[in-house]
Amino acid sequence: MIDNRPGAGSNLAAGIAAKATPDGYTIFMALTRDRMTMTEEPRYTTDFYDPDKRSSANAVQVWFKDGSSTPKAEVDYPLGHVRRRAEALPALQAKLVASLARRFPPDRCARIQDLCADGARFDATPVNTFIDLLVGEHPC
């Protein structure tokens, strides 16, 4: 999942990342286009269009001014890909819990989590009811 938070010279995103639960899935990157180079890896494109793979591969490697670099971090099937769905669900649930806890009191967090955990009830919930849980009651 990508959460693009532009603004304030990346300070907003940096603050959010600094407070994020250390789950091993959150990374903060503040780069300017004049300092980064993006190149296509042809295998990624080929594997994306291969119906037996449908890979969403990506990689990142950082080079420093002194010539040293990080190891290349490469993922063929990112968290959230259909091949990793079972692995993704607990991570997404943990992110939901952490995100709700930063915004709402415990009783509202519990109501939202309970609704999201019950697929049939969630599907039957009118959109405005769900939105009211997320933004609160408002006079119309």
C-alpha positions in Angstrom: 0.0 0.0 0.0 1.3 3.4 -0.9 0.2 6.4 1.2 1.5 9.5 -0.7 1.5 12.4 1.8 2.8 15.5 0.0 3.2 18.9 1.6 5.5 20.9 3.9 8.6 19.7 2.2 7.9 16.1 3.2 7.6 17.1 6.9 4.0 15.9 7.1 4.9 12.4 5.8 8.0 12.3 8.0 5.9 12.9 11.1 3.4 10.3 10.2 6.1 7.7 9.4 7.9 8.5 12.7 4.7 7.7 14.6 3.8 4.6 12.6 3.8 1.2 14.3 7.2 -0.5 13.7 5.6 -3.3 11.7 8.3 -3.9 9.2 6.1 -2.7 6.3 6.4 1.0 6.7 9.1 3.0 4.9 9.5 6.7 4.5 11.1 8.1 1.4 11.5 11.7 0.6 13.1 12.1 -2.7 13.2 14.9 -5.3 13.0 13.9 -9.0 16.3 15.6 -9.7 18.0 13.2 -7.3 16.5 10.0 -8.4 16.7 7.8 -11.4 14.0 5.3 -12.4 14.7 2.5 -14.8 12.5 -0.2 -16.2 13.4 -3.8 -15.5 12.1 -5.6 -18.6 11.4 -8.8 -16.6 8.9 -6.9 -14.4 6.9 -5.9 -17.4 7.0 -9.3 -18.9 6.0 -11.0 -15.6 3.2 -8.5 -15.1 1.6 -9.5 -18.4 2.2 -13.2 -18.0 -1.2 -14.6 -16.9 0.5 -17.3 -14.8 2.5 -14.7 -12.8 0.8 -11.3 -12.8 3.7 -10.1 -10.8 3.8 -6.5 -9.4 7.5 -6.6 -8.9 9.5 -3.5 -7.8 12.9 -2.8 -6.4 14.8 0.0 -4.7 18.4 0.7 -4.1 20.0 3.8 -2.8 23.4 5.1 -3.7 25.2 7.6 -1.4 27.5 10.5 -2.3 30.5 8.4 -1.1 29.8 5.8 -3.7 28.5 3.2 -1.3 24.9 1.8 -1.6 22.3 -0.2 0.2 21.6 -3.7 -1.0 19.0 -3.9 -3.8 15.6 -4.6 -2.1 13.5 -6.5 -4.7 10.0 -7.9 -4.3 8.2 -9.9 -7.0 4.9 -10.2 -5.2 4.3 -7.3 -2.8 2.2 -7.6 0.3 -1.4 -7.3 -1.0 -0.8 -9.3 -4.2 -3.2 -12.2 -4.6 -0.4 -14.7 -3.9 0.3 -13.1 -0.5 -3.3 -12.4 0.5 -3.2 -14.5 3.6 0.0 -12.8 4.7 -1.4 -9.4 4.0 -4.6 -9.5 5.9 -3.0 -9.5 9.4 -0.7 -6.7 8.4 -3.6 -4.6 7.1 -5.7 -5.3 10.1 -2.8 -4.2 12.4 -2.5 -1.0 10.3 -6.2 -0.3 10.6 -6.1 -0.8 14.4 -3.1 1.5 14.7 -4.6 4.2 12.4 -7.9 4.2 14.2 -6.2 4.5 17.6 -4.4 7.7 16.5 -7.8 9.3 15.6 -10.6 7.9 17.7 -11.4 7.0 21.3 -11.3 3.3 22.1 -15.1 2.8 22.0 -15.4 4.2 18.5 -12.3 2.2 17.4 -14.0 -0.9 18.6 -17.2 -0.1 16.8 -15.4 0.4 13.5 -13.2 -2.7 13.9 -16.2 -4.8 14.7 -18.0 -3.6 11.7 -15.0 -4.1 9.4 -14.5 -7.7 10.8 -18.0 -8.8 9.9 -18.2 -8.9 6.1 -22.0 -9.5 5.9 -22.7 -6.7 8.3 -20.2 -4.4 6.6 -21.8 -5.1 3.2 -25.2 -4.3 4.5 -24.2 -1.0 6.1 -25.3 2.1 4.2 -22.3 4.2 3.1 -23.5 7.2 5.0 -23.6 5.2 8.2 -20.0 4.0 7.7 -18.8 7.5 6.8 -20.5 8.8 10.0 -18.4 6.4 12.0 -15.3 7.7 10.3 -16.0 11.5 10.4 -18.6 11.8 13.1 -22.1 13.1 13.3 -22.6 16.4 11.5 -25.6 18.7 11.2 -27.2 18.8 7.8 
